Amino acid sequence: MLGLLVGCALVFGFAPAWLMEPDMGPFLFEKLVIPVGLIVSIGAIFLALLVGYGLTEFLGIFCQPVMRPVWRTPGRSAVDAVASFVGSYSLGLLLTDRMYRAGRYTAREAAIIATGFSTVSATFMIIVAKALDLMDHWSLYFWLALFVTFAVSAVSVRIPPSSRIPDTTFLGVEHDKEQPVTGSRPRAAWAAAMVSAKYAPSLGKNILINVWDGLKMAMAILPSILSVGLIGLVLAGYTPIFDWLGYLFVPFAWVVGLDDPLLAGKASATGIAEMFLPATLAAGHESLELRMVIAIVCVSAIIFFSALFPCILATQIPLSIPQMVVIWFQRVVLTNLIATPLVRMIL
């Protein structure tokens, strides 16, 4: 209801002045609501090709030896990771939710994928790199962010709350568990893909099903962005709560020897409101190391109020706001501890 009220106020122009500030209502509506609504709705068409005709089974069998031991997720979740990193976290979450409701992921696996792989796209990383004057080090930044994000996920899945989420299927749906491969992996991958394609619905029907799911998810996400996301931005813009929260990260920045630990802590804390805020605080700082680490935090933290919180809450994935806040805190701490030594060693 709050999202509906805010949306109407923005569209019909009766919003109060503070809501019409460029970094408040217009930012949420133009930079998040419209793009996410379009991506989720239109992306659902292509989701039919990802999950319906054997691609996830084919790639999943090749990725089993890596995904299960390292991130405790099925091999087929590699498709989720790629969809998020090269495409959009909203498309990745749509895929994750669909797989969970179909019994192909358990609750724990879906939660791990949603909070471990559903990060910002490579195109957003370019915006962060430009804001922090890192385009001269683009390749280094991209690969470091990719490595640190998945390294942090490998650690966080082994500690609560992620490790304690029930390993059960959605509403008692039968678990379509990946079977271990004993013979030739390419032959097994091809056979699994052919079986999936054989029993798949027609392309037209599959697209209609996915588009309907995408529209329903978009209608759940968009008002959540305008309510939960707005609350996060209001707290960041009009209260000192993130200044206080930043002090929790100062000791970790100090331990690894980051320049200006106080700024690093505050920048890291603001990421929970909106993923781009850490970059705005660190922009222009003379330390290349600090700017690089904060740029990686923008990607690796993953969870933020303006969009990812609402996106996850709009799915059936069993994650609560307190759980996501704890996972976000863990990810930011781990990112600082892992990224800083790597950046210092390479730079």
Salt bridges, closest charged atoms under 4 A:
GLU57 OE2 - ARG104 NH2 1.96
ASP97 OD2 - ARG101 NE 3.10
GLU109 OE2 - ARG68 NH1 3.17
ASP176 OD2 - ARG104 NE 3.90
GLU178 OE2 - ARG76 NE 3.76
ASP213 OD2 - ARG98 NE 3.73
ASP213 OD2 - ARG101 NH2 3.59
ASP213 OD1 - LYS216 NZ 3.84
ASP243 OD1 - LYS266 NZ 3.05
ASP260 OD2 - HIS285 NE2 3.50
GLU289 OE2 - ARG344 NH2 2.87
